């Protein structure tokens, strides 16, 4: 019985760059430190990984903005 082979996909530099840009824009817009914004943006990116690549940067930024603006209970 053959062993399973793990294939990895090279990261898309355009998407990685869009995450960096979203972190910068949201930190500036919301007056927060990039270190506080980055984990939220990265989690949004992971959760939206099935979205079309062309729409991903905008969707990630919108979702992250929504979450960062939401009141903390």
mmCIF file as Biopython writes it, N, C-alpha, C and O atoms, coordinates in Angstrom:
data_model
#
loop_
_atom_site.group_PDB
_atom_site.id
_atom_site.type_symbol
_atom_site.label_atom_id
_atom_site.label_alt_id
_atom_site.label_comp_id
_atom_site.label_asym_id
_atom_site.label_entity_id
_atom_site.label_seq_id
_atom_site.pdbx_PDB_ins_code
_atom_site.Cartn_x
_atom_site.Cartn_y
_atom_site.Cartn_z
_atom_site.occupancy
_atom_site.B_iso_or_equiv
_atom_site.auth_seq_id
_atom_site.auth_asym_id
_atom_site.pdbx_PDB_model_num
ATOM 1   N N  . UNK A ? 1  ? 0.858   -1.176 0.000  1.0 0.0 1  A 1 
ATOM 2   C CA . UNK A ? 1  ? 0.000   0.000  0.000  1.0 0.0 1  A 1 
ATOM 3   C C  . UNK A ? 1  ? 0.904   1.238  0.000  1.0 0.0 1  A 1 
ATOM 4   O O  . UNK A ? 1  ? 1.772   1.363  0.864  1.0 0.0 1  A 1 
ATOM 5   N N  . UNK A ? 2  ? 0.713   2.146  -0.948 1.0 0.0 2  A 1 
ATOM 6   C CA . UNK A ? 2  ? 1.572   3.337  -1.013 1.0 0.0 2  A 1 
ATOM 7   C C  . UNK A ? 2  ? 1.257   4.311  0.119  1.0 0.0 2  A 1 
ATOM 8   O O  . UNK A ? 2  ? 0.120   4.427  0.578  1.0 0.0 2  A 1 
ATOM 9   N N  . UNK A ? 3  ? 2.283   4.986  0.539  1.0 0.0 3  A 1 
ATOM 10  C CA . UNK A ? 3  ? 2.108   6.011  1.564  1.0 0.0 3  A 1 
ATOM 11  C C  . UNK A ? 3  ? 1.524   7.265  0.932  1.0 0.0 3  A 1 
ATOM 12  O O  . UNK A ? 3  ? 1.757   7.545  -0.244 1.0 0.0 3  A 1 
ATOM 13  N N  . UNK A ? 4  ? 0.784   8.000  1.702  1.0 0.0 4  A 1 
ATOM 14  C CA . UNK A ? 4  ? 0.214   9.260  1.217  1.0 0.0 4  A 1 
ATOM 15  C C  . UNK A ? 4  ? 1.332   10.273 1.008  1.0 0.0 4  A 1 
ATOM 16  O O  . UNK A ? 4  ? 2.313   10.304 1.751  1.0 0.0 4  A 1 
ATOM 17  N N  . UNK A ? 5  ? 1.165   11.078 0.008  1.0 0.0 5  A 1 
ATOM 18  C CA . UNK A ? 5  ? 2.147   12.113 -0.287 1.0 0.0 5  A 1 
ATOM 19  C C  . UNK A ? 5  ? 1.520   13.462 0.017  1.0 0.0 5  A 1 
ATOM 20  O O  . UNK A ? 5  ? 0.404   13.754 -0.413 1.0 0.0 5  A 1 
ATOM 21  N N  . UNK A ? 6  ? 2.241   14.270 0.753  1.0 0.0 6  A 1 
ATOM 22  C CA . UNK A ? 6  ? 1.756   15.601 1.099  1.0 0.0 6  A 1 
ATOM 23  C C  . UNK A ? 6  ? 2.258   16.589 0.062  1.0 0.0 6  A 1 
ATOM 24  O O  . UNK A ? 6  ? 3.464   16.729 -0.142 1.0 0.0 6  A 1 
ATOM 25  N N  . UNK A ? 7  ? 1.345   17.264 -0.580 1.0 0.0 7  A 1 
ATOM 26  C CA . UNK A ? 7  ? 1.702   18.293 -1.551 1.0 0.0 7  A 1 
ATOM 27  C C  . UNK A ? 7  ? 1.436   19.649 -0.929 1.0 0.0 7  A 1 
ATOM 28  O O  . UNK A ? 7  ? 0.405   19.859 -0.290 1.0 0.0 7  A 1 
ATOM 29  N N  . UNK A ? 8  ? 2.350   20.548 -1.113 1.0 0.0 8  A 1 
ATOM 30  C CA . UNK A ? 8  ? 2.132   21.902 -0.629 1.0 0.0 8  A 1 
ATOM 31  C C  . UNK A ? 8  ? 1.984   22.829 -1.812 1.0 0.0 8  A 1 
ATOM 32  O O  . UNK A ? 8  ? 2.555   22.600 -2.879 1.0 0.0 8  A 1 
ATOM 33  N N  . UNK A ? 9  ? 1.222   23.864 -1.612 1.0 0.0 9  A 1 
ATOM 34  C CA . UNK A ? 9  ? 1.006   24.858 -2.652 1.0 0.0 9  A 1 
ATOM 35  C C  . UNK A ? 9  ? 1.818   26.084 -2.289 1.0 0.0 9  A 1 
ATOM 36  O O  . UNK A ? 9  ? 1.772   26.564 -1.157 1.0 0.0 9  A 1 
ATOM 37  N N  . UNK A ? 10 ? 2.553   26.578 -3.249 1.0 0.0 10 A 1 
ATOM 38  C CA . UNK A ? 10 ? 3.348   27.783 -2.999 1.0 0.0 10 A 1 
ATOM 39  C C  . UNK A ? 10 ? 2.419   28.942 -2.692 1.0 0.0 10 A 1 
ATOM 40  O O  . UNK A ? 10 ? 1.386   29.093 -3.345 1.0 0.0 10 A 1 
ATOM 41  N N  . UNK A ? 11 ? 2.763   29.762 -1.714 1.0 0.0 11 A 1 
ATOM 42  C CA . UNK A ? 11 ? 1.904   30.902 -1.386 1.0 0.0 11 A 1 
ATOM 43  C C  . UNK A ? 11 ? 1.817   31.878 -2.550 1.0 0.0 11 A 1 
ATOM 44  O O  . UNK A ? 11 ? 2.790   32.093 -3.273 1.0 0.0 11 A 1 
ATOM 45  N N  . UNK A ? 12 ? 0.659   32.454 -2.715 1.0 0.0 12 A 1 
ATOM 46  C CA . UNK A ? 12 ? 0.433   33.444 -3.765 1.0 0.0 12 A 1 
ATOM 47  C C  . UNK A ? 12 ? 0.947   34.785 -3.261 1.0 0.0 12 A 1 
ATOM 48  O O  . UNK A ? 12 ? 0.395   35.347 -2.314 1.0 0.0 12 A 1 
ATOM 49  N N  . UNK A ? 13 ? 1.988   35.294 -3.878 1.0 0.0 13 A 1 
ATOM 50  C CA . UNK A ? 13 ? 2.599   36.546 -3.418 1.0 0.0 13 A 1 
ATOM 51  C C  . UNK A ? 13 ? 1.632   37.720 -3.501 1.0 0.0 13 A 1 
ATOM 52  O O  . UNK A ? 13 ? 1.692   38.623 -2.666 1.0 0.0 13 A 1 
ATOM 53  N N  . UNK A ? 14 ? 0.745   37.725 -4.488 1.0 0.0 14 A 1 
ATOM 54  C CA . UNK A ? 14 ? -0.217  38.823 -4.610 1.0 0.0 14 A 1 
ATOM 55  C C  . UNK A ? 14 ? -1.158  38.840 -3.416 1.0 0.0 14 A 1 
ATOM 56  O O  . UNK A ? 14 ? -1.487  39.905 -2.895 1.0 0.0 14 A 1 
ATOM 57  N N  . UNK A ? 15 ? -1.593  37.661 -2.980 1.0 0.0 15 A 1 
ATOM 58  C CA . UNK A ? 15 ? -2.488  37.574 -1.824 1.0 0.0 15 A 1 
ATOM 59  C C  . UNK A ? 15 ? -1.732  37.949 -0.559 1.0 0.0 15 A 1 
ATOM 60  O O  . UNK A ? 15 ? -2.257  38.676 0.285  1.0 0.0 15 A 1 
ATOM 61  N N  . UNK A ? 16 ? -0.500  37.459 -0.421 1.0 0.0 16 A 1 
ATOM 62  C CA . UNK A ? 16 ? 0.305   37.825 0.750  1.0 0.0 16 A 1 
ATOM 63  C C  . UNK A ? 16 ? 0.490   39.335 0.814  1.0 0.0 16 A 1 
ATOM 64  O O  . UNK A ? 16 ? 0.388   39.930 1.887  1.0 0.0 16 A 1 
ATOM 65  N N  . UNK A ? 17 ? 0.756   39.946 -0.315 1.0 0.0 17 A 1 
ATOM 66  C CA . UNK A ? 17 ? 0.938   41.401 -0.370 1.0 0.0 17 A 1 
ATOM 67  C C  . UNK A ? 17 ? -0.373  42.099 -0.021 1.0 0.0 17 A 1 
ATOM 68  O O  . UNK A ? 17 ? -0.364  43.130 0.653  1.0 0.0 17 A 1 
ATOM 69  N N  . UNK A ? 18 ? -1.494  41.551 -0.471 1.0 0.0 18 A 1 
ATOM 70  C CA . UNK A ? 18 ? -2.782  42.182 -0.168 1.0 0.0 18 A 1 
ATOM 71  C C  . UNK A ? 18 ? -3.089  42.111 1.328  1.0 0.0 18 A 1 
ATOM 72  O O  . UNK A ? 18 ? -3.720  43.018 1.871  1.0 0.0 18 A 1 
ATOM 73  N N  . UNK A ? 19 ? -2.654  41.056 1.990  1.0 0.0 19 A 1 
ATOM 74  C CA . UNK A ? 19 ? -2.824  40.958 3.444  1.0 0.0 19 A 1 
ATOM 75  C C  . UNK A ? 19 ? -1.999  42.046 4.121  1.0 0.0 19 A 1 
ATOM 76  O O  . UNK A ? 19 ? -2.483  42.722 5.029  1.0 0.0 19 A 1 
ATOM 77  N N  . UNK A ? 20 ? -0.759  42.214 3.685  1.0 0.0 20 A 1 
ATOM 78  C CA . UNK A ? 20 ? 0.096   43.267 4.252  1.0 0.0 20 A 1 
ATOM 79  C C  . UNK A ? 20 ? -0.519  44.647 4.050  1.0 0.0 20 A 1 
ATOM 80  O O  . UNK A ? 20 ? -0.515  45.474 4.962  1.0 0.0 20 A 1 
ATOM 81  N N  . UNK A ? 21 ? -1.044  44.893 2.855  1.0 0.0 21 A 1 
ATOM 82  C CA . UNK A ? 21 ? -1.660  46.193 2.566  1.0 0.0 21 A 1 
ATOM 83  C C  . UNK A ? 21 ? -2.919  46.411 3.403  1.0 0.0 21 A 1 
ATOM 84  O O  . UNK A ? 21 ? -3.162  47.516 3.887  1.0 0.0 21 A 1 
ATOM 85  N N  . UNK A ? 22 ? -3.717  45.357 3.572  1.0 0.0 22 A 1 
ATOM 86  C CA . UNK A ? 22 ? -4.931  45.468 4.386  1.0 0.0 22 A 1 
ATOM 87  C C  . UNK A ? 22 ? -4.574  45.774 5.837  1.0 0.0 22 A 1 
ATOM 88  O O  . UNK A ? 22 ? -5.232  46.591 6.481  1.0 0.0 22 A 1 
ATOM 89  N N  . UNK A ? 23 ? -3.545  45.127 6.347  1.0 0.0 23 A 1 
ATOM 90  C CA . UNK A ? 23 ? -3.103  45.391 7.721  1.0 0.0 23 A 1 
ATOM 91  C C  . UNK A ? 23 ? -2.712  46.852 7.857  1.0 0.0 23 A 1 
ATOM 92  O O  . UNK A ? 23 ? -3.113  47.517 8.812  1.0 0.0 23 A 1 
ATOM 93  N N  . UNK A ? 24 ? -1.941  47.350 6.918  1.0 0.0 24 A 1 
ATOM 94  C CA . UNK A ? 24 ? -1.494  48.749 6.962  1.0 0.0 24 A 1 
ATOM 95  C C  . UNK A ? 24 ? -2.688  49.708 6.905  1.0 0.0 24 A 1 
ATOM 96  O O  . UNK A ? 24 ? -2.785  50.629 7.717  1.0 0.0 24 A 1 
ATOM 97  N N  . UNK A ? 25 ? -3.590  49.491 5.950  1.0 0.0 25 A 1 
ATOM 98  C CA . UNK A ? 25 ? -4.746  50.391 5.801  1.0 0.0 25 A 1 
ATOM 99  C C  . UNK A ? 25 ? -5.648  50.365 7.025  1.0 0.0 25 A 1 
ATOM 100 O O  . UNK A ? 25 ? -6.069  51.415 7.511  1.0 0.0 25 A 1 
ATOM 101 N N  . UNK A ? 26 ? -5.946  49.174 7.524  1.0 0.0 26 A 1 
ATOM 102 C CA . UNK A ? 26 ? -6.855  49.066 8.666  1.0 0.0 26 A 1 
ATOM 103 C C  . UNK A ? 26 ? -6.229  49.621 9.943  1.0 0.0 26 A 1 
ATOM 104 O O  . UNK A ? 26 ? -6.919  50.254 10.743 1.0 0.0 26 A 1 
ATOM 105 N N  . UNK A ? 27 ? -4.955  49.395 10.139 1.0 0.0 27 A 1 
ATOM 106 C CA . UNK A ? 27 ? -4.285  49.944 11.328 1.0 0.0 27 A 1 
ATOM 107 C C  . UNK A ? 27 ? -4.352  51.463 11.300 1.0 0.0 27 A 1 
ATOM 108 O O  . UNK A ? 27 ? -4.637  52.100 12.314 1.0 0.0 27 A 1 
ATOM 109 N N  . UNK A ? 28 ? -4.089  52.032 10.143 1.0 0.0 28 A 1 
ATOM 110 C CA . UNK A ? 28 ? -4.137  53.491 10.010 1.0 0.0 28 A 1 
ATOM 111 C C  . UNK A ? 28 ? -5.569  54.015 10.161 1.0 0.0 28 A 1 
ATOM 112 O O  . UNK A ? 28 ? -5.810  54.988 10.875 1.0 0.0 28 A 1 
ATOM 113 N N  . UNK A ? 29 ? -6.502  53.365 9.489  1.0 0.0 29 A 1 
ATOM 114 C CA . UNK A ? 29 ? -7.907  53.795 9.514  1.0 0.0 29 A 1 
ATOM 115 C C  . UNK A ? 29 ? -8.512  53.722 10.912 1.0 0.0 29 A 1 
ATOM 116 O O  . UNK A ? 29 ? -9.250  54.616 11.326 1.0 0.0 29 A 1 
ATOM 117 N N  . UNK A ? 30 ? -8.197  52.653 11.632 1.0 0.0 30 A 1 
ATOM 118 C CA . UNK A ? 30 ? -8.817  52.417 12.933 1.0 0.0 30 A 1 
ATOM 119 C C  . UNK A ? 30 ? -7.961  52.890 14.109 1.0 0.0 30 A 1 
ATOM 120 O O  . UNK A ? 30 ? -8.371  52.768 15.263 1.0 0.0 30 A 1 
ATOM 121 N N  . UNK A ? 31 ? -6.786  53.423 13.824 1.0 0.0 31 A 1 
ATOM 122 C CA . UNK A ? 31 ? -5.915  53.920 14.887 1.0 0.0 31 A 1 
ATOM 123 C C  . UNK A ? 31 ? -5.396  52.824 15.795 1.0 0.0 31 A 1 
ATOM 124 O O  . UNK A ? 31 ? -5.299  53.006 17.009 1.0 0.0 31 A 1 
ATOM 125 N N  . UNK A ? 32 ? -5.062  51.686 15.205 1.0 0.0 32 A 1 
ATOM 126 C CA . UNK A ? 32 ? -4.559  50.554 15.993 1.0 0.0 32 A 1 
ATOM 127 C C  . UNK A ? 32 ? -3.155  50.186 15.542 1.0 0.0 32 A 1 
ATOM 128 O O  . UNK A ? 32 ? -2.709  50.568 14.460 1.0 0.0 32 A 1 
ATOM 129 N N  . UNK A ? 33 ? -2.486  49.450 16.379 1.0 0.0 33 A 1 
ATOM 130 C CA . UNK A ? 33 ? -1.156  48.957 16.045 1.0 0.0 33 A 1 
ATOM 131 C C  . UNK A ? 33 ? -1.279  47.813 15.029 1.0 0.0 33 A 1 
ATOM 132 O O  . UNK A ? 33 ? -2.178  46.980 15.148 1.0 0.0 33 A 1 
ATOM 133 N N  . UNK A ? 34 ? -0.393  47.767 14.042 1.0 0.0 34 A 1 
ATOM 134 C CA . UNK A ? 34 ? -0.432  46.668 13.069 1.0 0.0 34 A 1 
ATOM 135 C C  . UNK A ? 34 ? -0.362  45.287 13.727 1.0 0.0 34 A 1 
ATOM 136 O O  . UNK A ? 34 ? -0.946  44.329 13.219 1.0 0.0 34 A 1 
ATOM 137 N N  . UNK A ? 35 ? 0.349   45.181 14.853 1.0 0.0 35 A 1 
ATOM 138 C CA . UNK A ? 35 ? 0.462   43.898 15.548 1.0 0.0 35 A 1 
ATOM 139 C C  . UNK A ? 35 ? -0.889  43.416 16.068 1.0 0.0 35 A 1 
ATOM 140 O O  . UNK A ? 35 ? -1.099  42.213 16.219 1.0 0.0 35 A 1 
ATOM 141 N N  . UNK A ? 36 ? -1.800  44.337 16.341 1.0 0.0 36 A 1 
ATOM 142 C CA . UNK A ? 36 ? -3.138  43.966 16.810 1.0 0.0 36 A 1 
ATOM 143 C C  . UNK A ? 36 ? -4.069  43.646 15.649 1.0 0.0 36 A 1 
ATOM 144 O O  . UNK A ? 36 ? -5.016  42.875 15.805 1.0 0.0 36 A 1 
ATOM 145 N N  . UNK A ? 37 ? -3.805  44.229 14.499 1.0 0.0 37 A 1 
ATOM 146 C CA . UNK A ? 37 ? -4.668  44.061 13.325 1.0 0.0 37 A 1 
ATOM 147 C C  . UNK A ? 37 ? -4.305  42.797 12.544 1.0 0.0 37 A 1 
ATOM 148 O O  . UNK A ? 37 ? -5.189  42.102 12.044 1.0 0.0 37 A 1 
ATOM 149 N N  . UNK A ? 38 ? -3.011  42.496 12.438 1.0 0.0 38 A 1 
ATOM 150 C CA . UNK A ? 38 ? -2.545  41.382 11.602 1.0 0.0 38 A 1 
ATOM 151 C C  . UNK A ? 38 ? -3.212  40.041 11.924 1.0 0.0 38 A 1 
ATOM 152 O O  . UNK A ? 38 ? -3.643  39.363 10.991 1.0 0.0 38 A 1 
ATOM 153 N N  . UNK A ? 39 ? -3.321  39.619 13.190 1.0 0.0 39 A 1 
ATOM 154 C CA . UNK A ? 39 ? -3.956  38.318 13.453 1.0 0.0 39 A 1 
ATOM 155 C C  . UNK A ? 39 ? -5.403  38.251 12.966 1.0 0.0 39 A 1 
ATOM 156 O O  . UNK A ? 39 ? -5.852  37.203 12.501 1.0 0.0 39 A 1 
ATOM 157 N N  . UNK A ? 40 ? -6.123  39.347 13.068 1.0 0.0 40 A 1 
ATOM 158 C CA . UNK A ? 40 ? -7.517  39.377 12.607 1.0 0.0 40 A 1 
ATOM 159 C C  . UNK A ? 40 ? -7.552  39.229 11.089 1.0 0.0 40 A 1 
ATOM 160 O O  . UNK A ? 40 ? -8.339  38.444 10.560 1.0 0.0 40 A 1 
ATOM 161 N N  . UNK A ? 41 ? -6.710  39.975 10.393 1.0 0.0 41 A 1 
ATOM 162 C CA . UNK A ? 41 ? -6.667  39.901 8.928  1.0 0.0 41 A 1 
ATOM 163 C C  . UNK A ? 41 ? -6.246  38.498 8.484  1.0 0.0 41 A 1 
ATOM 164 O O  . UNK A ? 41 ? -6.825  37.950 7.546  1.0 0.0 41 A 1 
ATOM 165 N N  . UNK A ? 42 ? -5.266  37.922 9.134  1.0 0.0 42 A 1 
ATOM 166 C CA . UNK A ? 42 ? -4.810  36.585 8.765  1.0 0.0 42 A 1 
ATOM 167 C C  . UNK A ? 42 ? -5.888  35.529 9.000  1.0 0.0 42 A 1 
ATOM 168 O O  . UNK A ? 42 ? -6.041  34.611 8.195  1.0 0.0 42 A 1 
ATOM 169 N N  . UNK A ? 43 ? -6.634  35.654 10.096 1.0 0.0 43 A 1 
ATOM 170 C CA . UNK A ? 43 ? -7.724  34.710 10.356 1.0 0.0 43 A 1 
ATOM 171 C C  . UNK A ? 43 ? -8.819  34.856 9.304  1.0 0.0 43 A 1 
ATOM 172 O O  . UNK A ? 43 ? -9.362  33.858 8.831  1.0 0.0 43 A 1 
ATOM 173 N N  . UNK A ? 44 ? -9.142  36.083 8.939  1.0 0.0 44 A 1 
ATOM 174 C CA . UNK A ? 44 ? -10.137 36.309 7.884  1.0 0.0 44 A 1 
ATOM 175 C C  . UNK A ? 44 ? -9.662  35.695 6.575  1.0 0.0 44 A 1 
ATOM 176 O O  . UNK A ? 44 ? -10.452 35.097 5.843  1.0 0.0 44 A 1 
ATOM 177 N N  . UNK A ? 45 ? -8.390  35.838 6.281  1.0 0.0 45 A 1 
ATOM 178 C CA . UNK A ? 45 ? -7.809  35.263 5.059  1.0 0.0 45 A 1 
ATOM 179 C C  . UNK A ? 45 ? -7.962  33.751 5.064  1.0 0.0 45 A 1 
ATOM 180 O O  . UNK A ? 45 ? -8.337  33.162 4.050  1.0 0.0 45 A 1 
ATOM 181 N N  . UNK A ? 46 ? -7.675  33.116 6.198  1.0 0.0 46 A 1 
ATOM 182 C CA . UNK A ? 46 ? -7.815  31.659 6.292  1.0 0.0 46 A 1 
ATOM 183 C C  . UNK A ? 46 ? -9.269  31.243 6.097  1.0 0.0 46 A 1 
ATOM 184 O O  . UNK A ? 46 ? -9.549  30.272 5.393  1.0 0.0 46 A 1 
ATOM 185 N N  . UNK A ? 47 ? -10.189 31.970 6.714  1.0 0.0 47 A 1 
ATOM 186 C CA . UNK A ? 47 ? -11.597 31.601 6.635  1.0 0.0 47 A 1 
ATOM 187 C C  . UNK A ? 47 ? -12.183 31.808 5.244  1.0 0.0 47 A 1 
ATOM 188 O O  . UNK A ? 47 ? -13.152 31.143 4.877  1.0 0.0 47 A 1 
ATOM 189 N N  . UNK A ? 48 ? -11.614 32.711 4.477  1.0 0.0 48 A 1 
ATOM 190 C CA . UNK A ? 48 ? -12.119 32.991 3.131  1.0 0.0 48 A 1 
ATOM 191 C C  . UNK A ? 48 ? -11.285 32.309 2.049  1.0 0.0 48 A 1 
ATOM 192 O O  . UNK A ? 48 ? -11.356 32.701 0.884  1.0 0.0 48 A 1 
ATOM 193 N N  . UNK A ? 49 ? -10.517 31.322 2.402  1.0 0.0 49 A 1 
ATOM 194 C CA . UNK A ? 49 ? -9.594  30.697 1.453  1.0 0.0 49 A 1 
ATOM 195 C C  . UNK A ? 49 ? -10.296 30.081 0.243  1.0 0.0 49 A 1 
ATOM 196 O O  . UNK A ? 49 ? -9.658  29.887 -0.792 1.0 0.0 49 A 1 
ATOM 197 N N  . UNK A ? 50 ? -11.569 29.773 0.342  1.0 0.0 50 A 1 
ATOM 198 C CA . UNK A ? 50 ? -12.292 29.194 -0.787 1.0 0.0 50 A 1 
ATOM 199 C C  . UNK A ? 50 ? -12.892 30.217 -1.732 1.0 0.0 50 A 1 
ATOM 200 O O  . UNK A ? 50 ? -13.474 29.849 -2.753 1.0 0.0 50 A 1 
ATOM 201 N N  . UNK A ? 51 ? -12.762 31.488 -1.412 1.0 0.0 51 A 1 
ATOM 202 C CA . UNK A ? 51 ? -13.322 32.559 -2.254 1.0 0.0 51 A 1 
ATOM 203 C C  . UNK A ? 51 ? -12.487 32.711 -3.523 1.0 0.0 51 A 1 
ATOM 204 O O  . UNK A ? 51 ? -11.307 32.358 -3.537 1.0 0.0 51 A 1 
ATOM 205 N N  . UNK A ? 52 ? -13.094 33.235 -4.586 1.0 0.0 52 A 1 
ATOM 206 C CA . UNK A ? 52 ? -12.339 33.465 -5.822 1.0 0.0 52 A 1 
ATOM 207 C C  . UNK A ? 52 ? -11.138 34.379 -5.559 1.0 0.0 52 A 1 
ATOM 208 O O  . UNK A ? 52 ? -11.248 35.376 -4.846 1.0 0.0 52 A 1 
ATOM 209 N N  . UNK A ? 53 ? -10.006 34.026 -6.137 1.0 0.0 53 A 1 
ATOM 210 C CA . UNK A ? 53 ? -8.752  34.748 -5.879 1.0 0.0 53 A 1 
ATOM 211 C C  . UNK A ? 53 ? -8.862  36.233 -6.187 1.0 0.0 53 A 1 
ATOM 212 O O  . UNK A ? 53 ? -8.300  37.053 -5.461 1.0 0.0 53 A 1 
ATOM 213 N N  . UNK A ? 54 ? -9.569  36.592 -7.238 1.0 0.0 54 A 1 
ATOM 214 C CA . UNK A ? 54 ? -9.687  37.997 -7.610 1.0 0.0 54 A 1 
ATOM 215 C C  . UNK A ? 54 ? -10.451 38.822 -6.592 1.0 0.0 54 A 1 
ATOM 216 O O  . UNK A ? 54 ? -10.204 40.019 -6.447 1.0 0.0 54 A 1 
ATOM 217 N N  . UNK A ? 55 ? -11.371 38.193 -5.892 1.0 0.0 55 A 1 
ATOM 218 C CA . UNK A ? 55 ? -12.193 38.903 -4.907 1.0 0.0 55 A 1 
ATOM 219 C C  . UNK A ? 55 ? -11.605 38.835 -3.503 1.0 0.0 55 A 1 
ATOM 220 O O  . UNK A ? 55 ? -12.025 39.574 -2.613 1.0 0.0 55 A 1 
ATOM 221 N N  . UNK A ? 56 ? -10.650 37.964 -3.309 1.0 0.0 56 A 1 
ATOM 222 C CA . UNK A ? 56 ? -10.128 37.702 -1.970 1.0 0.0 56 A 1 
ATOM 223 C C  . UNK A ? 56 ? -9.593  38.930 -1.242 1.0 0.0 56 A 1 
ATOM 224 O O  . UNK A ? 56 ? -9.952  39.129 -0.081 1.0 0.0 56 A 1 
ATOM 225 N N  . UNK A ? 57 ? -8.758  39.763 -1.853 1.0 0.0 57 A 1 
ATOM 226 C CA . UNK A ? 57 ? -8.244  40.915 -1.097 1.0 0.0 57 A 1 
ATOM 227 C C  . UNK A ? 57 ? -9.346  41.822 -0.543 1.0 0.0 57 A 1 
ATOM 228 O O  . UNK A ? 57 ? -9.285  42.239 0.614  1.0 0.0 57 A 1 
ATOM 229 N N  . UNK A ? 58 ? -10.344 42.124 -1.361 1.0 0.0 58 A 1 
ATOM 230 C CA . UNK A ? 58 ? -11.426 42.999 -0.899 1.0 0.0 58 A 1 
ATOM 231 C C  . UNK A ? 58 ? -12.266 42.317 0.178  1.0 0.0 58 A 1 
ATOM 232 O O  . UNK A ? 58 ? -12.625 42.945 1.175  1.0 0.0 58 A 1 
ATOM 233 N N  . UNK A ? 59 ? -12.578 41.048 -0.016 1.0 0.0 59 A 1 
ATOM 234 C CA . UNK A ? 59 ? -13.389 40.328 0.965  1.0 0.0 59 A 1 
ATOM 235 C C  . UNK A ? 59 ? -12.675 40.225 2.312  1.0 0.0 59 A 1 
ATOM 236 O O  . UNK A ? 59 ? -13.288 40.409 3.363  1.0 0.0 59 A 1 
ATOM 237 N N  . UNK A ? 60 ? -11.391 39.933 2.271  1.0 0.0 60 A 1 
ATOM 238 C CA . UNK A ? 60 ? -10.613 39.823 3.509  1.0 0.0 60 A 1 
ATOM 239 C C  . UNK A ? 60 ? -10.612 41.151 4.251  1.0 0.0 60 A 1 
ATOM 240 O O  . UNK A ? 60 ? -10.839 41.192 5.461  1.0 0.0 60 A 1 
ATOM 241 N N  . UNK A ? 61 ? -10.356 42.234 3.528  1.0 0.0 61 A 1 
ATOM 242 C CA . UNK A ? 61 ? -10.300 43.544 4.183  1.0 0.0 61 A 1 
ATOM 243 C C  . UNK A ? 61 ? -11.660 43.941 4.752  1.0 0.0 61 A 1 
ATOM 244 O O  . UNK A ? 61 ? -11.734 44.480 5.856  1.0 0.0 61 A 1 
ATOM 245 N N  . UNK A ? 62 ? -12.723 43.683 4.019  1.0 0.0 62 A 1 
ATOM 246 C CA . UNK A ? 62 ? -14.067 44.028 4.519  1.0 0.0 62 A 1 
ATOM 247 C C  . UNK A ? 62 ? -14.419 43.241 5.779  1.0 0.0 62 A 1 
ATOM 248 O O  . UNK A ? 62 ? -14.920 43.802 6.753  1.0 0.0 62 A 1 
ATOM 249 N N  . UNK A ? 63 ? -14.152 41.936 5.750  1.0 0.0 63 A 1 
ATOM 250 C CA . UNK A ? 63 ? -14.469 41.107 6.913  1.0 0.0 63 A 1 
ATOM 251 C C  . UNK A ? 63 ? -13.624 41.521 8.119  1.0 0.0 63 A 1 
ATOM 252 O O  . UNK A ? 63 ? -14.136 41.611 9.235  1.0 0.0 63 A 1 
ATOM 253 N N  . UNK A ? 64 ? -12.353 41.768 7.901  1.0 0.0 64 A 1 
ATOM 254 C CA . UNK A ? 64 ? -11.480 42.194 8.999  1.0 0.0 64 A 1 
ATOM 255 C C  . UNK A ? 64 ? -11.934 43.537 9.562  1.0 0.0 64 A 1 
ATOM 256 O O  . UNK A ? 64 ? -11.949 43.724 10.779 1.0 0.0 64 A 1 
ATOM 257 N N  . UNK A ? 65 ? -12.299 44.463 8.700  1.0 0.0 65 A 1 
ATOM 258 C CA . UNK A ? 65 ? -12.786 45.774 9.157  1.0 0.0 65 A 1 
ATOM 259 C C  . UNK A ? 65 ? -14.031 45.592 10.027 1.0 0.0 65 A 1 
ATOM 260 O O  . UNK A ? 65 ? -14.148 46.199 11.091 1.0 0.0 65 A 1 
ATOM 261 N N  . UNK A ? 66 ? -14.947 44.760 9.568  1.0 0.0 66 A 1 
ATOM 262 C CA . UNK A ? 66 ? -16.179 44.501 10.321 1.0 0.0 66 A 1 
ATOM 263 C C  . UNK A ? 66 ? -15.852 43.933 11.706 1.0 0.0 66 A 1 
ATOM 264 O O  . UNK A ? 66 ? -16.418 44.367 12.709 1.0 0.0 66 A 1 
ATOM 265 N N  . UNK A ? 67 ? -14.955 42.981 11.754 1.0 0.0 67 A 1 
ATOM 266 C CA . UNK A ? 67 ? -14.606 42.356 13.035 1.0 0.0 67 A 1 
ATOM 267 C C  . UNK A ? 67 ? -13.860 43.308 13.957 1.0 0.0 67 A 1 
ATOM 268 O O  . UNK A ? 67 ? -14.075 43.302 15.169 1.0 0.0 67 A 1 
ATOM 269 N N  . UNK A ? 68 ? -12.993 44.116 13.389 1.0 0.0 68 A 1 
ATOM 270 C CA . UNK A ? 68 ? -12.224 45.053 14.212 1.0 0.0 68 A 1 
ATOM 271 C C  . UNK A ? 68 ? -13.090 46.188 14.749 1.0 0.0 68 A 1 
ATOM 272 O O  . UNK A ? 68 ? -12.780 46.762 15.792 1.0 0.0 68 A 1 
ATOM 273 N N  . UNK A ? 69 ? -14.163 46.513 14.052 1.0 0.0 69 A 1 
ATOM 274 C CA . UNK A ? 69 ? -15.070 47.579 14.506 1.0 0.0 69 A 1 
ATOM 275 C C  . UNK A ? 69 ? -16.131 47.070 15.471 1.0 0.0 69 A 1 
ATOM 276 O O  . UNK A ? 69 ? -16.749 47.860 16.185 1.0 0.0 69 A 1 
ATOM 277 N N  . UNK A ? 70 ? -16.346 45.770 15.500 1.0 0.0 70 A 1 
ATOM 278 C CA . UNK A ? 70 ? -17.394 45.196 16.347 1.0 0.0 70 A 1 
ATOM 279 C C  . UNK A ? 70 ? -17.073 45.454 17.817 1.0 0.0 70 A 1 
ATOM 280 O O  . UNK A ? 70 ? -15.921 45.335 18.233 1.0 0.0 70 A 1 
ATOM 281 N N  . UNK A ? 71 ? -18.093 45.808 18.603 1.0 0.0 71 A 1 
ATOM 282 C CA . UNK A ? 71 ? -17.857 46.028 20.034 1.0 0.0 71 A 1 
ATOM 283 C C  . UNK A ? 71 ? -17.445 44.726 20.715 1.0 0.0 71 A 1 
ATOM 284 O O  . UNK A ? 71 ? -17.911 43.645 20.356 1.0 0.0 71 A 1 
ATOM 285 N N  . UNK A ? 72 ? -16.581 44.850 21.685 1.0 0.0 72 A 1 
ATOM 286 C CA . UNK A ? 72 ? -16.119 43.690 22.450 1.0 0.0 72 A 1 
ATOM 287 C C  . UNK A ? 72 ? -17.044 43.520 23.643 1.0 0.0 72 A 1 
ATOM 288 O O  . UNK A ? 72 ? -17.234 44.444 24.433 1.0 0.0 72 A 1 
ATOM 289 N N  . UNK A ? 73 ? -17.617 42.331 23.764 1.0 0.0 73 A 1 
ATOM 290 C CA . UNK A ? 73 ? -18.540 42.053 24.884 1.0 0.0 73 A 1 
ATOM 291 C C  . UNK A ? 73 ? -17.798 41.500 26.064 1.0 0.0 73 A 1 
ATOM 292 O O  . UNK A ? 73 ? -18.406 41.208 27.094 1.0 0.0 73 A 1 
#
